[in-house]
Amino acid sequence: SQKIEQNSEALNIQEGKTATLTCNYTNYSPAYLQWYRQDPGRGPVFLLLIRENEKEKRKERLKVTFDTTLKQSLFHITASQPADSATYLCAARAGGTSYGKLTFGQGTILTVHP
Amino acid sequence: GAGVSQSPRYKVTKRGQDVALRCDPISGHVSLYWYRQALGQGPEFLTYFNYEAQQDKSGLPNDRFSAERPEGSISTLTIQRTEQRDSAMYRCASRTPWGGDTGELFFGEGSRLTVL
């Protein structure tokens, strides 16, 4: 079955360092991958989307890569801040399906220590 | 409205009762999605609508679950004869399909269902 796996349940880093989160997919050829941020008790908030024909996407301190050979996306937060602490979710949309029909990973809890 | 609105925010019910969860999407958003999120997991797709038409209900766990969106705006997810395993956060999301689509979903704050 189609599967999205985020291989770290939790990631702890020091303020100012770069956080790197990993998302792997199996039995899947996603048309695109999305990354969402979720704060405790809140709904997910969209951050970035990267399409299968794109290698890299950037937005301010965020960078996402998509490697269709490795079947993997990496999500980077540079110059991390305590305010970046949250759960980050990877989500994939299969080609030919509705844009909003996504398969989510289980999330990675990021904690940035001052 | 300014965002996706869901009600009730919290619902506690006894096993066997029916519950109805309501979603009011962002004004003008054509597509509406229902997801279910267990603690410590990512959201899981249930069903979605374009306007009033239910396009895909492949994620509904069984026939106790149903959803409607009769006027293409507010949607209701109904769970009949609730069971304890139905306890979860039910999230609604909406999106606009117009121009330069990023596929971005706007999620509501969710309805937390607890079945005793």
Interface residues (C-beta under 8 A of the other chain):
Chain A: I4 Y32 Q34 G41 R42 G43 P44 V45 F46 L49 L89 A91 R93 T97 S98 Y99 G100 K101 L102 T103 F104 G105 Q106 G107
Chain B: V4 S31 Y33 G40 Q41 G42 P43 E44 F45 Y48 Q55 D56 R91 A93 R95 P97 D101 T102 G103 E104 L105 F106 F107 G108 E109 G110
